Amino acid sequence: MKIEYGIDPGIEHYGCMLDLLGRTGNLDRAKSFIDEMPLLPTARIWGSLLTASRNNRNIELAEVAADNILSLEHDNTGCYVLLSNMYAELGRWEDVERIQSHMRQRGLEKTVGCSFVETKCRPYRFINHDKSHIESNTIYDVLDVILRKIWEDKYVHSITKFRPLDLKRKKANSAEHHSVRLAICFGLISTKIRDPVIVRKNTRICEDCHNAAKKISEMTKREIIVGDSKVFHHFRDGNCSCGDYW
């Protein structure tokens, strides 16, 4: 850029390069890249490293990225939640409780996740475990069929590696009835066959729901589009346009 075009790289260019390094799993190089930047890293730059750390299951580097984000943005609830979720996946419940306690002390609350789907020019809103919709019985019947198929195909993480106490915690934090799944199921029963199902979500889609949406698109032969707080996910034939990196 400098030599051939006379353009000095800006922070957005460094962010793109960091994203590429994260996508290839080259986390050590990504961290060195940040350390060597001539510009002061922003919370977004550290956020890219946090995303890469999450996708590559590197909790140590995730903690480094989170510490830097929170030093710049003390009220970044998304950072707290993502780190807490990583601890939960590892069964580190004491760390989960520590993060939640820290959020309470700062007066921070986790954003209530909700999903919206529009049919016949009317929007419908769902929250986790929602049973307020008039079609709730049908929605949950469809979801139960899908969940059984997902478990049969071993499409979700096995929980046999957790201790009994961890199993209870895992069940309490289950994604089976998350809002995005309810919205997708309602979209399936309220739109024409072969029409895409379009859902908007106010928070980042979790990994379990992302895997479930891929499976649903494969089972139903329907295109499912979920726009979360970060990107649009286009699910088709069991795959997602994000390449499982978001």
N, C-alpha and C positions, 0 to 999 in steps of 0.2 A: 504493500500500500504506500509506504513512504518513498521507496526508490522509484517504482514505476509510475505511480499516480500522484505523488506528492501529497498524500493524505495522511494526516496523523491519526492513528487509531483512537477512537473515543471509548468511553466506558461500555457502550453497547457492543462494540467489536470484541472487547475482551470477554464480555458475557457470552457471546456466540462461540468463541474459541473454548471457553470453559465448559459450555454445554456439550460441545463435541467430545472433549476429553472425558466428561462424565458419561456420555453415552457409550464410549468404548471401554468403560470400566477402569480407565487409567487414573485412579484417584490420587496416587502419590504425585503424579505429574500435574494434576489439577491443583493440588494444594501448593506445589512449588510455583506453579504459574501465578497463583494469587499473590504469593509472597514476593514474587519478582516484578509484579505490576508497577509501572511508574505512577499509576493513578491510585488514589485511595479507594480501597474496595468498599462498595456500598452493601447495604443489606441484601439487595437483589443478587449481587455477586456471591455473597456467602450463602444465599438461598439456593443458588444453582448447585453449590457444593453439598448442601444439605440434601437436596433432591437426589443427587448422584450417590450420596452415602446411603440414603434409604433404599434406593433401587439395588445397590450392591451389598446391602446388609452389613455396612461398616459402622457400627455404633460409636467407635472411638472417634472417627473423623466427623460423624454427625454431631457429637458433643462439642467438638471444636467449632464447627460451623454455627451451631446454635448459640454458643457463648458469644460469638462475634456479632450475630444478628441481634441478640438481646442487649448487647452493649450499645447498639445503635438505635434499636427500636424496643424500648422496655415493655411496651404493651402489645407485642406481636403474638397474639393468641395462637395463630396458625403454627408458629414455630414450637410453642409449648406442646400443642396437641400432637404434632407430627413426632416430636421426640418421645412424648408419652406413649404413643402408639408403637414406636419401635421398642421401647422397654417392655411393653405388654407382649409383643410378639416373642420376645426372649424370655418371658416369664419373670422378669425383674419387677415384681409388684411393689417392692419397697420404693424403687425409683419412680414408679408410676404415682404412688401416693405422695412422694416428695414433690413431684412436679405439680400435682393437683393442689397440694397444700400451699405451694409457692404462688400459684395463681390466685387462690382464695385470699392470701395475705395482701396481694396487690389489687384485689377487687376485680380480677379479670374473670370473665365467664366464657366458656366454650360456646361458639356460635351454634345455635340450634339448626341442625341440618334439615333442609326441606327440599323437595323436588316438585317441579311443575310440569304438567303435560296438558296440552291443549287439544280438545276434540270439539268439532262442530263450533269453532270460534269461541269456545268457552274454556278458560283455564281452570285446572284442578290442582290443588295443593296437597301434598302428602308430607307427613313427618314420620320419623321412625316409629314403627309399631302402630301406625295409624289405623283406626277402625271406625272412623267417623263417616267414611264415604258410604253412600247408599248401596254401592256394589261391593262392599267389603267382603262379604261371604264368597262371592265369585272370585274376587281378586286373590284372596288367600287360598282358595281351592286351586287356582291356576298356579300360584306360587308354590304350593306344596308339591304339585306334580313336577314342577321344574326342579325344586330342591332335591326330590328323591332321585331324579335323573342325574343331577350334578354329583350327588354322593355316590351313586352307582359307578359313575365314570371316574371317581376319585379326582374330581376337578377342583376341589377345595382342599386346604391344608388338613392333614390328619391331626387329630388332637390327642392321639394315644400317647404321645411323648410327654404329656403334662401330668403332674401329680394330681391327686383327688382335689386338693384345694384349688389348684390351677384350673382344673376342669370346671369348677363352679364359677370361677372368675371368667373363664373363657365363654361359658354359656351366657353369663350376664352381659358380656360385651359382644355377643353374637351379631353378625351382620345380616342374618337371615331375613329379618323384617325391616331392613333399612329403607328409607323413603324412596330411593332411586329404584329399588326392585318393585316396590308397590306401584310406582308411577309407570314403570315399564309394563307390568302386567295389566294395568288398567288400559294403557295404550294398545296393547295387543288385542283386548276384547272389545275395544270401542272404535277401532279404525278398520278400514277395509283390508282384506288379505292382500299382501304384497306391498301395501303402503308402508313407508318408513314410520317408525315410532320415534318421536322427537321429545326429549326430556331436558329441562334445564334444572341445574342443581346449584345451590348457593355456596356449597363448600366443595373441597376436592373429593372426588370419588375414591373410596377406599379400595384396597387391592382385592379383597374378597368380592366386592360388588363388581369390580372391573372384570374379574375372572368369570363371575356369574353372567354378566352381560354378554361376554364373548360366547359362552355356552348357549345362552338363550337365542342369540342370533343364528347359531348353527342349528339348533333344534327346530326353530320356527321358520327358518329360511327368510327371515325378515331383516331389513337393515334397521339398526337401532342407533340413534344419535343422542349422545349425552354431552351437553355443554356444562362442564363444571366450572369452578372458580378460576381454573387455570387454562384449560384447552377444551376443544371440541373433540370428543371421541366418536369415531365412526366405526361401529361394530358391524362386521359382515362375514358370514361363513366361518365364524369362530375366531376371527382375527380383529384387531383394532388398528386404526390408522396411526395411533401414537407409537406403535411398536413396543407396547408395554413399558414405555418410559414417559413419565409425566410428573 
